[in-house]
Amino acid sequence: MPRCLIGLSCSVRLDLFLKRTGLVKQRTLARDICDHGCARVDGRTAKASKEIEAGSVIELETDRDIVEVEVLGLPERNYRRKDGEALYKVRARARKGLL
């Protein structure tokens, strides 16, 4: 378990991580993804309230893509997508086929 510095959090809710890093544009969209079972953390289906830490692996499935990212750091505030990318590393990305 990571050690926490005073005033800094060691974990953050999944929906907040997705919103603050720019992986998802709106927190309600992040919650919907989780509610429909399309988010997994470390291989297990995760609710929006799941606490994640640095080193966690998140897999998101949307209507177009499947993205797997590794959490490198935790956001303390909202970031522009470009700046938020420093907090995660994309491990795999696949485009879903059209029906």
Phi, psi and omega per residue, in radians:
M1 nan 2.317 -3.106
P2 -1.202 2.603 3.098
R3 -1.477 2.479 -3.118
C4 -1.738 2.455 2.987
L5 -1.538 2.641 -3.134
I6 -1.057 2.248 3.123
G7 1.545 -0.173 3.115
L8 -1.988 2.449 -3.118
S9 -1.484 2.604 3.105
C10 -1.631 -0.259 -3.136
S11 -2.561 2.844 3.124
V12 -2.554 2.629 3.108
R13 -1.089 2.553 -3.129
L14 -1.002 -0.832 -3.106
D15 -1.091 -0.642 3.097
L16 -1.201 -0.696 3.102
F17 -1.053 -0.822 -3.112
L18 -1.067 -0.739 3.140
K19 -1.233 -0.867 -3.034
R20 -1.158 -0.501 3.134
T21 -1.559 -0.172 3.120
G22 1.535 0.115 3.072
L23 -1.125 -0.548 3.093
V24 -2.304 2.445 -3.045
K25 -1.270 -0.587 -3.078
Q26 -2.257 2.539 3.133
R27 -1.132 -0.620 3.116
T28 -1.117 -0.613 3.078
L29 -1.160 -0.694 3.098
A30 -1.085 -0.738 3.109
R31 -1.114 -0.722 3.125
D32 -1.085 -0.730 3.110
I33 -1.029 -0.770 -3.140
C34 -1.187 -0.748 -3.121
D35 -1.078 -0.510 -3.136
H36 -1.592 0.134 3.080
G37 1.299 0.386 -3.083
C38 -1.747 0.218 3.086
A39 -2.188 2.336 3.090
R40 -2.258 2.459 3.069
V41 -2.110 2.141 -3.105
D42 0.905 0.708 3.056
G43 1.476 -0.022 -3.129
R44 -2.031 2.445 3.086
T45 -0.993 2.362 -3.029
A46 -2.173 2.504 3.010
K47 -1.468 2.885 -3.141
A48 -1.059 -0.501 -3.086
S49 -1.475 -0.004 3.140
K50 -1.045 2.229 3.105
E51 -1.439 2.216 3.118
I52 -1.991 2.732 -3.114
E53 -2.271 2.923 3.035
A54 -1.022 2.365 -3.103
G55 1.740 -0.258 3.093
S56 -1.171 2.643 3.073
V57 -1.989 2.163 -3.105
I58 -1.961 2.312 3.050
E59 -2.062 2.193 3.136
L60 -2.045 2.372 3.079
E61 -2.098 2.071 3.076
T62 -1.981 -3.086 -3.127
D63 -1.141 -0.421 -3.086
R64 -1.861 -0.613 -2.959
D65 -2.274 2.815 2.881
I66 -2.183 2.105 -3.069
V67 -2.166 2.363 3.065
E68 -2.085 2.153 -3.125
V69 -2.213 2.626 3.037
E70 -1.840 2.277 -3.121
V71 -1.353 2.132 3.126
L72 -1.739 -0.517 -3.120
G73 -2.746 2.922 -3.104
L74 -1.930 2.377 -3.113
P75 -1.384 2.440 3.054
E76 -1.684 -0.262 -3.128
R77 -2.675 -3.121 3.074
N78 -1.329 2.485 3.103
Y79 -2.167 2.691 2.949
R80 -1.169 2.672 -3.078
R81 -0.906 -0.782 -3.103
K82 -1.074 -0.729 3.139
D83 -1.295 -0.600 -3.141
G84 -1.165 -0.397 -3.130
E85 -1.090 -0.320 3.111
A86 -1.258 -0.253 -3.079
L87 -1.648 -0.069 3.106
Y88 -2.596 2.794 3.092
K89 -2.169 2.204 3.108
V90 -1.286 2.090 3.129
R91 -1.613 -0.587 3.137
A92 -2.733 2.538 3.083
R93 -2.510 2.262 3.127
A94 -2.331 2.449 3.097
R95 -1.602 2.271 3.101
K96 -1.291 2.532 3.107
G97 -1.297 2.609 3.110
L98 -1.435 2.477 3.121
L99 -1.488 nan nan
